[in-house]
Amino acid sequence: MENKGYEVKKNIHPELFDIKVVCTCGATFDIRSTAKDIKTTLCSQCHPFYTGEQRFVDTMGRIERFQQKYKKFKKGSKKSE
């Protein structure tokens, strides 16, 4: 492609690093980023959309608290009046 006299402005672009992204499942992959370190909880190796498995990522017990709070509304259980 021919340069038509356009120049990139100097000293305004962030520095890019070649980094290794690490997932909690153990998968790693290399990318370029302005961040020096990236750690992720889900990737294409373990995400339910790609694997076809249903998996709940619950690090703070939110699912259990929700189930405890709304267990009285579970199907089949009725309050006696």
C-alpha positions in Angstrom: 0.0 0.0 0.0 1.3 3.4 -0.9 2.0 6.0 1.8 0.1 9.1 0.6 1.8 11.6 2.8 0.1 10.5 6.0 2.3 10.2 9.1 1.5 8.6 12.4 1.7 11.0 15.3 4.7 10.2 17.4 4.7 9.7 21.2 0.9 9.3 21.6 0.5 5.6 21.2 0.8 3.3 24.2 3.6 0.7 24.2 2.6 -2.8 23.1 3.9 -5.9 24.7 4.0 -9.5 23.6 2.4 -11.3 26.5 1.1 -14.7 27.6 -2.5 -14.8 28.8 -3.2 -17.4 31.5 -6.6 -18.9 32.2 -7.6 -20.6 35.5 -8.1 -23.8 33.5 -4.4 -23.8 32.7 -4.7 -22.8 29.0 -2.3 -20.1 27.8 -2.0 -18.2 24.6 0.1 -15.3 23.3 -1.2 -11.9 22.3 -0.1 -8.3 22.0 -1.5 -5.9 24.6 -0.8 -2.6 26.4 -1.1 -4.5 29.7 1.9 -6.5 30.8 0.0 -9.3 32.4 -3.5 -10.8 31.8 -5.1 -13.5 33.9 -8.6 -14.7 33.0 -11.2 -17.0 34.5 -12.8 -18.3 31.3 -11.3 -18.9 27.8 -12.3 -20.8 24.6 -10.9 -24.0 26.1 -13.2 -24.0 29.2 -16.2 -21.6 28.4 -19.5 -23.5 28.3 -20.5 -22.0 24.9 -17.5 -23.7 23.3 -17.3 -26.9 25.3 -21.0 -27.7 25.3 -21.0 -28.4 29.0 -23.0 -26.5 31.6 -20.8 -25.2 34.3 -21.4 -22.6 37.0 -18.6 -20.2 37.8 -19.4 -19.3 41.4 -16.5 -17.9 43.3 -18.3 -16.1 46.1 -21.2 -18.5 46.9 -23.8 -16.4 45.1 -25.7 -19.4 43.7 -26.1 -21.0 47.1 -27.3 -17.8 48.7 -29.8 -17.3 45.8 -31.1 -20.9 46.2 -31.4 -20.5 50.0 -33.3 -17.3 49.6 -35.8 -18.6 47.1 -36.1 -22.2 48.0 -39.6 -21.6 49.3 -40.7 -20.7 45.8 -39.5 -23.9 44.3 -41.9 -25.8 42.1 -44.2 -28.1 44.0 -43.7 -26.5 47.4 -46.7 -24.5 48.6 -47.1 -22.5 51.8 -49.8 -23.8 54.1 -52.2 -21.1 55.0 
